[in-house]
């Protein structure tokens, strides 16, 4: 198979990485989180944000969190997982699936590690959207704009430039877009309202889902979150899911006193891309 001994297909052995610090936060593998949870709606939500058992034969990863899982699949018939910071992507984006990618990163803070990685790895110049801190960032094209759902766009009219993601993606070919969303709680409405046609534009998606009191999403309706995660799971395969914790937040009263994370970072690839590579 050409896979080194330090690399395992998920179908043979599932690697789980231990919790580790990242910039003042603790990041942990959702597969390990699920092992400690009682059966619950919260567990069903986290399961949808983690790799699915029926998809494991399509993924391979290194034993270490940020290790290399070997050379990319020449046929594009598997995702060779590469983790960086709190994100993950497939090495095949620069190999068997390579094309004229467009990379859009929504949310920055004077820097953007996702854009920096994608730029260097795929030789593409990402567009970084930030209407609160549009100062120039090296290596990207800055856009003085944000994205939000319908209600947020109405609230922000005349204050900040908020765009509709459907409109932003409307002229793009199917499976041509690489997207990152780190938009402080707005991701829920943006993704719920995104059309099926726009979802088909996306080849790769990574989202930081925020569950914080200050954004009004700390203990939000997990039933609605599950519906959103199920919709995305139908269209995309989860490459990696991580829980992020920092500071203290209100208790969400999850069964078994489970400490609900401040955020989840989930990286996805379009199912038809990996199952029917072009």
NORTA-V163398 format. One record per residue. PHI is phi in degrees with one decimal (* if undefined). OMEGA is omega in radians with two decimals (999 if undefined). BURIAL is 1 if it has 16 or more other ideal C-beta (glycine too) atoms within 10 Angstrom, else 0. Layout:
phi = {PHI	PHI}
omega = {OMEGA	OMEGA}
burial = {BURIAL	BURIAL}
//
This chain:
phi = {*	78.8	-92.7	-70.3	-60.6	-84.5	-118.9	-131.9	-67.3	-58.9	-67.0	-93.5	-156.2	-98.6	-86.7	-131.5	-94.3	-75.5	-55.9	-147.6	-78.9	-143.6	56.7	86.2	-115.7	-111.5	-110.0	-138.8	-72.5	-61.7	-64.7	-75.1	-58.0	-64.2	-64.5	-98.5	-97.3	-77.3	-55.7	-168.2	-61.8	-59.7	-65.3	-64.6	-64.8	-65.5	-62.5	-71.4	-93.6	-117.7	-60.7	-90.6	-57.6	-74.6	-104.8	-62.5	-70.4	-97.2	-124.6	-140.6	-142.8	-78.9	-68.6	-92.1	-52.7	-111.1	-78.6	-100.4	-97.3	94.6	-73.0	-61.4	-66.2	-65.8	-89.5	70.3	-91.4	-149.4	-97.1	-86.5	-73.5	-124.5	-96.8	-151.4	51.8	-107.4	-108.3	-149.9	-148.5	-102.0	-60.5	-66.7	-60.9	-99.5	-128.9	-60.1	-102.0	-58.4	-160.0	-82.3	-70.2	-117.3	-111.4	-120.6	-117.2	-105.4	104.6	-144.6	-154.2	84.5	-159.1	-157.3	-66.2	-61.9	-60.9	-62.5	-66.1	-62.3	-61.1	-71.6	-77.5	-116.4	55.1	-126.9	-96.7	-69.4	-98.0	-107.8	-98.8	-159.5	-92.8	-100.5	-140.3	-85.1	-59.1	-56.3	-123.4	-61.0	87.1	-128.6	-96.3	-78.9	-122.3	-80.5	-160.0	-126.4	-119.4	-160.4	-74.2	-56.9	-66.3	-68.8	-61.3	-67.6	-65.2	-89.6	-58.9	84.9	-109.2	-131.8	-86.5	-103.4	-107.0	-94.9	-63.6	-56.3	-65.1	-64.6	-95.6	-59.5	-95.7	-88.0	-66.4	-61.1	52.7	-115.4	-109.0	-112.1	-123.1	-126.3	-118.7	-135.8	-123.8	56.8	101.2	-72.8	-60.9	-64.1	-67.9	-58.4	-76.4	-64.6	-86.8	-67.2	-73.3	-60.9	-62.1	-70.6	-58.6	-70.5	-73.3	-93.4	-94.6	-140.6	-138.2	-129.9	-130.3	-102.9	-87.9	-99.5	-123.0	-132.9	-60.3	-69.2	-100.8	74.0	-120.7	-60.1	-117.6	-67.7	-57.4	-67.1	-63.2	-70.2	-62.9	-60.8	-60.8	-64.1	-63.6	-68.2	-59.7	-67.4	-65.6	-71.1	-96.0	-128.5	-102.2	-76.8	-80.0	-160.5	-133.9	-132.7	-94.6	-125.6	-135.8	-160.3	57.7	-123.8	-138.1	-56.2	-70.1	-89.7	54.3	-79.4	-52.2	75.5	57.0	-67.9	-81.5	-63.4	-68.7	-70.3	-156.6	-119.8	-110.4	-125.2	-113.4	-128.0	-127.6	-61.9	-61.8	-70.9	-68.7	-80.5	-85.8	-134.7	-60.1	-88.6}
omega = {-3.14	-3.14	-3.09	-3.13	-3.12	-3.12	-3.13	2.93	-3.11	-3.08	3.14	-3.09	3.14	3.09	3.06	-3.11	-3.09	3.05	-3.10	-3.14	3.06	3.04	3.12	3.10	2.98	3.14	-3.14	-3.11	-3.13	3.10	3.08	3.09	-3.08	-3.14	-3.07	-3.05	2.96	3.05	-3.05	3.03	3.11	3.10	3.10	3.09	-3.12	3.12	3.12	3.10	3.14	3.11	-3.12	-3.07	-3.14	-3.13	-2.96	-3.14	-3.13	-3.06	2.98	-3.06	3.08	3.11	-3.14	-3.08	-3.07	3.09	3.10	-3.09	3.11	-3.11	3.10	3.06	-3.13	-3.13	-3.07	-3.06	3.06	3.05	3.05	-2.94	3.01	3.11	3.09	-3.02	3.06	-3.06	3.02	3.04	-3.13	3.13	-3.12	3.08	3.09	-3.11	-3.03	-3.10	-3.03	3.08	-3.11	-3.07	2.91	-3.08	3.12	3.14	-3.11	3.13	3.07	3.12	-3.07	3.09	3.11	-3.10	3.09	3.14	-3.13	3.13	-3.11	3.13	-3.10	-3.03	-2.99	3.12	3.11	3.10	-3.13	2.95	-3.13	-3.09	3.08	-3.11	3.12	3.12	-3.06	3.13	-3.09	3.06	-3.07	3.00	3.13	2.96	-3.09	3.04	3.14	-3.08	3.04	2.99	3.11	3.06	-3.07	-3.09	3.12	3.11	3.11	-3.14	-3.03	-3.10	-3.12	-3.14	3.11	-3.10	3.13	-3.08	3.04	-3.09	3.06	3.14	-3.10	-3.08	-2.89	-3.07	-3.07	3.05	3.08	3.08	3.12	-2.96	2.99	-3.02	2.94	3.09	3.02	-2.89	2.85	3.07	3.14	-3.06	-3.08	3.14	-3.14	-3.08	3.09	-3.07	-3.11	-3.08	3.06	3.12	3.12	3.08	-3.14	3.08	-2.94	3.04	-3.05	-3.09	2.98	-3.01	2.95	3.13	-3.05	3.08	-2.99	3.14	-3.06	3.09	-3.14	-3.08	-3.03	-3.11	-3.07	-3.05	-3.09	3.06	3.10	3.08	3.11	3.12	3.10	-3.11	3.11	3.09	3.13	3.13	3.09	-3.07	-3.01	3.03	3.13	3.07	-3.07	3.06	-3.10	3.01	-3.12	-3.13	3.03	3.10	3.12	3.13	3.10	3.13	3.14	3.08	3.06	3.12	3.13	-3.14	3.12	-3.13	-3.11	-3.02	3.00	-3.11	2.97	2.98	-3.08	3.10	-3.02	2.93	3.12	-3.08	-3.08	3.11	-3.09	-3.09	3.09	-3.06	-3.13	999}
burial = {0	0	1	0	0	0	1	1	1	1	0	0	0	0	1	0	1	0	0	0	0	0	0	0	1	0	1	1	1	1	1	0	1	1	0	0	1	0	0	0	0	1	1	1	1	1	1	1	1	1	1	0	0	0	1	0	0	1	1	1	1	1	0	0	1	0	1	0	1	1	0	1	1	0	0	1	0	1	1	1	1	1	1	0	0	1	1	1	1	1	1	1	1	1	0	1	1	0	0	0	1	1	1	1	1	1	1	1	0	0	0	1	0	1	1	1	1	1	1	0	0	1	0	1	0	1	1	1	1	1	1	0	0	1	0	0	1	0	0	1	0	0	1	0	1	1	1	1	1	0	0	1	1	0	0	0	0	0	0	0	0	1	1	1	1	0	0	1	1	0	0	0	0	0	1	0	1	1	1	1	1	1	1	1	1	1	1	1	1	1	1	0	0	1	0	0	0	1	1	1	1	1	1	1	1	1	1	1	1	1	1	1	0	0	0	0	1	1	0	1	0	1	0	0	1	1	0	1	1	0	1	1	1	0	0	1	1	1	1	1	1	1	1	1	1	1	0	0	1	0	0	0	0	1	0	0	0	1	0	1	1	1	1	1	1	1	1	1	1	1	0	1	1	1	0	0	0	0}
//
